[in-house]
Amino acid sequence: MIVRLSTLRSVCLVAFLGTVVDVPVIRAETANGPAKVVVSKGKHVSLEYTLKLNEKEVVESNVGKEPMTYVHGAEEIVPGLEKALEGMSVGEQKHIAVKPADAYGEVDQKAIQEVKKALVPEHAWKVGAELEARGPEGQSLFPHVTEVKEDSVVLDFNHPLAGKTLYFDVKILEIRAEAKTK
């Protein structure tokens, strides 16, 4: 239901009726037609996405599952994706390529360290094993084993997607001014 709001009296009447009668959705209109709600700073955005590497290898997808919701501009998602979503509207779909610099960064060689095997649990002495560690300031770190040598293990503290271009297929499902309360 679209109601054209032309005067303050109409706004008050519609607001009153909305509390008394079950009115589905009221959208403000401008002289050029319905006002378009778009992804912008502070909006709560729900979307479905598929993340791929090399445009083929699916890393993650929530299609057909619970939508991902974030606050636009709050730096809750990778910067390149957030920038590409700016201005999209509900129902809009987009294919987005995010370069490493705008995602998880380039691979930092200083974040790859060789440590003595004795410092790593024996069950993790295999390539691909993931560990949890604490940084010098108590922050959680999640290195993964990239090489196992005779007396040492090589740990990579880079994010697993560092140095990779990320390809997202997204669809905006909902845009709200504030979070839903349950």
Residue frames as qw, qx, qy, qz and C-alpha x, y, z in Angstrom:
[[0.000, 0.890, 0.455, 0.000, 0.00, 0.00, 0.00],
 [0.419, 0.101, 0.010, 0.902, 1.51, 3.35, -1.02],
 [0.095, -0.868, -0.458, 0.170, 0.11, 6.50, 0.54],
 [0.383, 0.532, 0.041, 0.754, 1.04, 9.90, -0.88],
 [0.417, -0.634, -0.402, 0.513, 1.88, 12.18, 2.01],
 [0.315, 0.623, 0.241, 0.674, 1.19, 15.73, 0.89],
 [0.201, -0.742, 0.100, -0.632, 0.50, 17.61, 4.11],
 [0.022, 0.303, -0.764, 0.570, 1.34, 17.40, 7.77],
 [0.680, -0.057, 0.286, -0.672, -2.34, 16.63, 8.48],
 [0.876, 0.227, -0.345, -0.250, -2.14, 13.56, 6.21],
 [0.423, 0.377, -0.748, 0.346, 1.01, 12.41, 7.98],
 [0.283, -0.213, 0.634, -0.687, -0.69, 12.65, 11.38],
 [0.812, 0.084, 0.065, -0.574, -3.82, 10.88, 10.11],
 [0.791, 0.311, -0.524, -0.053, -1.78, 8.07, 8.55],
 [0.195, 0.345, -0.770, 0.500, 0.29, 7.71, 11.74],
 [0.524, -0.114, 0.476, -0.698, -2.90, 7.52, 13.80],
 [0.875, 0.188, -0.130, -0.426, -4.51, 5.00, 11.44],
 [0.577, 0.407, -0.698, 0.123, -1.33, 2.92, 11.50],
 [0.063, -0.242, 0.789, -0.561, -1.77, 2.44, 15.23],
 [0.625, 0.103, 0.415, -0.653, -5.46, 1.55, 14.95],
 [0.872, 0.403, 0.029, -0.276, -5.66, -0.32, 11.64],
 [0.760, -0.224, 0.494, 0.359, -3.28, -2.99, 10.33],
 [0.457, 0.851, -0.146, -0.215, -1.53, -0.97, 7.59],
 [0.950, 0.112, 0.040, 0.288, 1.09, -3.07, 5.74],
 [0.594, -0.155, 0.103, 0.783, 3.82, -0.66, 4.59],
 [0.162, 0.954, 0.202, -0.149, 3.78, 3.08, 4.13],
 [0.649, 0.033, 0.219, 0.728, 6.32, 4.57, 1.77],
 [0.016, 0.759, 0.072, -0.646, 6.88, 8.26, 1.43],
 [0.624, 0.536, 0.423, 0.381, 6.70, 9.65, -2.08],
 [0.231, -0.436, 0.130, 0.860, 8.49, 12.51, -3.68],
 [0.460, 0.625, -0.014, -0.631, 7.31, 14.61, -6.61],
 [0.355, 0.483, -0.708, -0.372, 9.15, 12.10, -8.83],
 [0.815, -0.067, -0.526, -0.233, 7.48, 9.01, -7.32],
 [0.847, -0.511, -0.142, 0.032, 8.32, 6.68, -4.43],
 [0.121, -0.842, 0.516, -0.098, 11.42, 7.54, -2.41],
 [0.867, 0.225, -0.440, 0.071, 14.04, 4.84, -2.94],
 [0.648, -0.694, 0.309, -0.040, 15.66, 3.41, 0.19],
 [0.727, 0.536, -0.396, 0.166, 19.30, 2.59, -0.51],
 [0.833, -0.276, -0.222, 0.425, 22.27, 1.14, 1.32],
 [0.176, 0.778, -0.169, 0.579, 23.93, 4.03, 3.13],
 [0.258, 0.283, -0.663, 0.644, 25.80, 4.78, 6.35],
 [0.312, -0.124, 0.567, -0.752, 24.01, 3.62, 9.49],
 [0.788, 0.057, -0.188, -0.584, 21.46, 1.43, 7.66],
 [0.571, -0.213, 0.783, -0.128, 21.00, -2.18, 8.76],
 [0.557, 0.441, -0.489, -0.507, 21.36, -4.27, 5.61],
 [0.751, -0.077, 0.646, -0.111, 20.35, -7.91, 5.11],
 [0.502, 0.596, -0.463, -0.422, 21.72, -9.72, 2.10],
 [0.945, -0.025, 0.320, 0.059, 22.44, -13.07, 0.60],
 [0.169, 0.817, -0.507, -0.216, 25.81, -13.74, -0.93],
 [0.976, 0.063, 0.084, 0.191, 28.10, -16.27, -2.50],
 [0.158, -0.856, 0.448, 0.205, 31.84, -15.78, -2.09],
 [0.943, 0.284, 0.085, 0.150, 34.12, -17.33, -4.69],
 [0.366, -0.645, 0.463, 0.486, 37.83, -17.43, -5.47],
 [0.187, -0.193, 0.747, 0.609, 38.96, -17.34, -9.11],
 [0.520, 0.147, -0.173, -0.823, 35.30, -16.76, -10.05],
 [0.671, 0.034, -0.677, -0.301, 34.76, -20.54, -9.69],
 [0.473, -0.066, -0.798, 0.366, 35.70, -21.99, -6.30],
 [0.465, -0.702, -0.222, -0.492, 32.86, -21.33, -3.82],
 [0.250, 0.265, -0.668, 0.649, 34.29, -20.49, -0.38],
 [0.054, 0.300, 0.720, -0.624, 31.04, -19.62, 1.37],
 [0.235, -0.295, -0.494, -0.783, 27.38, -18.97, 0.62],
 [0.200, 0.177, 0.697, -0.665, 24.27, -18.17, 2.61],
 [0.456, 0.046, -0.428, -0.779, 21.84, -18.48, -0.31],
 [0.692, -0.250, -0.596, -0.322, 18.74, -20.28, 0.97],
 [0.567, -0.275, -0.605, 0.486, 19.93, -19.83, 4.55],
 [0.274, -0.822, -0.318, 0.384, 19.81, -17.10, 7.18],
 [0.408, 0.832, 0.038, 0.373, 20.65, -13.71, 5.57],
 [0.572, -0.085, -0.249, 0.777, 23.79, -11.87, 6.59],
 [0.108, -0.937, -0.283, -0.176, 22.98, -8.60, 8.37],
 [0.580, -0.109, -0.154, 0.792, 25.43, -5.78, 9.05],
 [0.027, -0.902, -0.230, 0.365, 25.43, -2.05, 9.77],
 [0.633, 0.600, 0.149, 0.466, 26.65, -0.15, 6.74],
 [0.141, 0.830, -0.203, 0.500, 29.63, 2.09, 7.52],
 [0.670, -0.674, 0.245, -0.193, 30.46, 0.32, 10.81],
 [0.235, 0.627, -0.742, -0.016, 33.38, -1.59, 9.23],
 [0.755, -0.171, 0.552, -0.310, 31.77, -4.98, 9.94],
 [0.884, 0.344, 0.301, 0.099, 32.58, -6.36, 6.47],
 [0.628, -0.080, 0.286, 0.720, 35.59, -6.02, 4.16],
 [0.011, 0.601, 0.031, -0.798, 35.97, -2.41, 2.94],
 [0.048, 0.164, -0.657, -0.734, 35.81, -3.20, -0.78],
 [0.099, -0.425, -0.883, -0.174, 32.52, -5.05, -0.44],
 [0.078, -0.673, -0.505, 0.534, 31.02, -2.33, 1.76],
 [0.005, 0.469, -0.228, -0.853, 31.98, 0.35, -0.77],
 [0.094, -0.025, -0.793, -0.602, 30.46, -1.64, -3.66],
 [0.099, -0.517, -0.848, 0.067, 27.15, -2.11, -1.80],
 [0.023, -0.441, -0.225, 0.868, 26.72, 1.66, -1.24],
 [0.333, 0.305, -0.219, -0.865, 23.62, 2.94, -3.07],
 [0.225, -0.095, -0.917, -0.316, 22.09, -0.47, -3.82],
 [0.559, -0.155, 0.144, -0.802, 18.38, -1.00, -3.12],
 [0.626, -0.038, 0.714, -0.311, 16.22, -3.94, -2.03],
 [0.833, 0.419, 0.336, -0.131, 16.05, -6.66, -4.68],
 [0.404, 0.828, -0.375, -0.100, 19.13, -5.39, -6.50],
 [0.943, -0.140, 0.200, 0.227, 21.82, -7.94, -7.37],
 [0.217, 0.903, -0.369, -0.048, 25.46, -7.35, -8.17],
 [0.932, 0.058, -0.098, 0.345, 28.68, -9.22, -9.01],
 [0.158, -0.956, 0.233, -0.083, 31.56, -7.64, -7.09],
 [0.834, 0.194, -0.284, 0.431, 35.32, -8.27, -7.35],
 [0.393, -0.909, 0.126, -0.055, 37.28, -7.13, -4.30],
 [0.590, 0.568, -0.465, 0.337, 41.06, -6.84, -4.65],
 [0.710, -0.213, -0.526, 0.416, 43.26, -7.99, -1.73],
 [0.222, 0.166, -0.257, 0.926, 44.06, -4.41, -0.65],
 [0.438, -0.260, -0.013, -0.860, 40.33, -3.81, -0.07],
 [0.846, -0.248, -0.403, -0.246, 39.73, -7.21, 1.56],
 [0.843, -0.524, -0.014, 0.125, 42.16, -9.05, 3.84],
 [0.149, -0.871, 0.410, 0.227, 45.33, -7.40, 2.52],
 [0.638, 0.543, -0.545, -0.020, 48.34, -8.78, 0.76],
 [0.916, -0.230, -0.260, 0.199, 50.30, -11.68, 2.22],
 [0.163, -0.898, 0.357, -0.200, 52.69, -10.29, 4.86],
 [0.750, 0.291, -0.556, 0.207, 55.90, -12.34, 4.84],
 [0.005, 0.428, -0.612, 0.665, 56.63, -11.16, 8.41],
 [0.717, -0.201, 0.258, -0.616, 53.48, -13.01, 9.52],
 [0.941, 0.138, -0.306, -0.052, 55.00, -16.34, 8.46],
 [0.227, -0.730, 0.584, -0.272, 57.15, -17.76, 11.25],
 [0.745, 0.129, -0.653, 0.053, 59.08, -20.92, 11.88],
 [0.510, -0.613, 0.387, -0.464, 58.79, -22.29, 15.42],
 [0.009, 0.306, -0.944, 0.126, 60.18, -25.33, 17.22],
 [0.534, -0.200, -0.741, -0.355, 57.96, -28.41, 17.01],
 [0.332, -0.230, -0.766, 0.500, 57.91, -28.59, 20.81],
 [0.123, 0.190, 0.250, -0.941, 55.83, -25.36, 20.84],
 [0.574, 0.089, -0.347, -0.737, 53.12, -26.87, 18.63],
 [0.760, -0.102, 0.528, -0.365, 50.80, -29.72, 19.71],
 [0.313, -0.210, 0.867, 0.324, 51.78, -32.98, 18.00],
 [0.470, 0.518, 0.712, -0.055, 48.32, -33.39, 16.41],
 [0.309, 0.905, 0.088, -0.279, 49.00, -30.14, 14.47],
 [0.325, -0.528, 0.611, 0.492, 52.24, -31.35, 12.86],
 [0.495, 0.346, 0.724, 0.335, 50.60, -31.50, 9.44],
 [0.061, 0.003, 0.308, 0.949, 50.18, -29.00, 6.61],
 [0.325, -0.430, -0.532, -0.652, 46.80, -27.28, 6.77],
 [0.453, -0.485, -0.671, 0.329, 46.31, -27.72, 10.52],
 [0.085, -0.730, -0.080, -0.673, 44.74, -24.66, 12.13],
 [0.493, -0.212, -0.602, 0.591, 45.69, -23.47, 15.58],
 [0.216, -0.903, -0.223, -0.298, 44.49, -20.88, 18.03],
 [0.608, -0.024, -0.320, 0.726, 47.03, -18.69, 19.78],
 [0.209, -0.920, -0.266, 0.197, 47.20, -15.48, 21.81],
 [0.479, 0.673, -0.064, 0.561, 49.11, -12.46, 20.61],
 [0.421, 0.103, -0.445, 0.783, 51.30, -10.25, 22.81],
 [0.236, -0.172, 0.184, -0.938, 48.30, -8.09, 23.73],
 [0.388, 0.116, 0.794, -0.454, 45.99, -11.05, 24.41],
 [0.608, 0.392, -0.139, -0.676, 44.25, -10.96, 21.02],
 [0.842, 0.094, 0.529, -0.054, 43.15, -14.22, 19.37],
 [0.209, 0.598, -0.612, -0.474, 45.30, -15.39, 16.47],
 [0.891, 0.160, 0.369, -0.211, 44.56, -18.28, 14.15],
 [0.068, 0.621, -0.683, -0.379, 47.73, -19.44, 12.40],
 [0.957, 0.193, 0.106, -0.192, 47.75, -22.37, 10.03],
 [0.626, -0.408, 0.573, 0.337, 50.59, -24.81, 9.36],
 [0.588, 0.723, -0.182, -0.313, 52.16, -24.36, 5.92],
 [0.636, 0.483, -0.593, 0.107, 55.20, -26.61, 6.29],
 [0.827, -0.528, 0.180, -0.071, 56.49, -29.30, 8.66],
 [0.426, 0.667, -0.589, 0.162, 60.25, -29.74, 8.95],
 [0.671, 0.025, -0.695, 0.256, 62.34, -32.16, 10.99],
 [0.381, -0.242, -0.586, 0.673, 62.59, -29.97, 14.10],
 [0.083, 0.278, 0.180, -0.940, 60.22, -27.09, 13.30],
 [0.270, 0.629, 0.726, 0.066, 56.82, -26.08, 11.96],
 [0.112, 0.078, 0.207, 0.969, 56.13, -23.08, 9.71],
 [0.064, 0.645, 0.685, -0.333, 53.08, -21.09, 10.85],
 [0.113, 0.350, 0.360, 0.858, 51.26, -18.53, 8.71],
 [0.046, -0.466, -0.582, 0.665, 49.47, -15.87, 10.77],
 [0.180, 0.071, -0.337, -0.921, 47.98, -14.16, 7.68],
 [0.674, 0.240, 0.356, -0.601, 44.23, -14.40, 7.17],
 [0.613, 0.090, 0.757, 0.209, 43.54, -17.45, 4.94],
 [0.493, 0.743, 0.434, 0.129, 42.09, -15.10, 2.28],
 [0.180, -0.822, 0.220, 0.494, 45.01, -12.64, 2.36],
 [0.178, -0.407, 0.665, 0.601, 46.46, -12.00, -1.09],
 [0.239, 0.316, 0.878, 0.270, 43.33, -13.23, -2.87],
 [0.289, -0.044, -0.223, -0.930, 40.78, -11.40, -4.99],
 [0.252, 0.271, 0.845, -0.385, 37.30, -12.15, -3.65],
 [0.225, -0.141, -0.570, -0.778, 34.31, -12.47, -5.96],
 [0.231, 0.262, 0.713, -0.608, 30.91, -11.84, -4.41],
 [0.215, -0.374, -0.644, -0.632, 27.47, -12.36, -5.92],
 [0.003, -0.208, -0.625, 0.753, 25.10, -10.40, -3.68],
 [0.205, -0.554, -0.594, -0.546, 21.41, -9.63, -3.46],
 [0.102, -0.161, 0.419, -0.888, 20.03, -6.99, -1.09],
 [0.262, -0.404, -0.874, -0.072, 17.08, -8.46, 0.84],
 [0.310, -0.845, -0.436, -0.005, 16.22, -5.70, 3.31],
 [0.326, 0.323, -0.214, 0.862, 17.35, -2.23, 4.37],
 [0.426, -0.767, -0.480, 0.002, 16.29, -0.81, 7.74],
 [0.023, 0.833, -0.198, 0.516, 17.09, 2.34, 9.64],
 [0.351, -0.565, 0.619, -0.419, 17.61, 0.32, 12.82],
 [0.134, 0.153, -0.979, 0.019, 18.01, -3.26, 13.98],
 [0.661, -0.334, -0.485, -0.465, 14.98, -5.53, 14.35],
 [0.304, -0.379, 0.677, -0.553, 14.08, -6.38, 17.90],
 [0.498, -0.060, -0.839, -0.210, 13.05, -9.89, 18.75]]
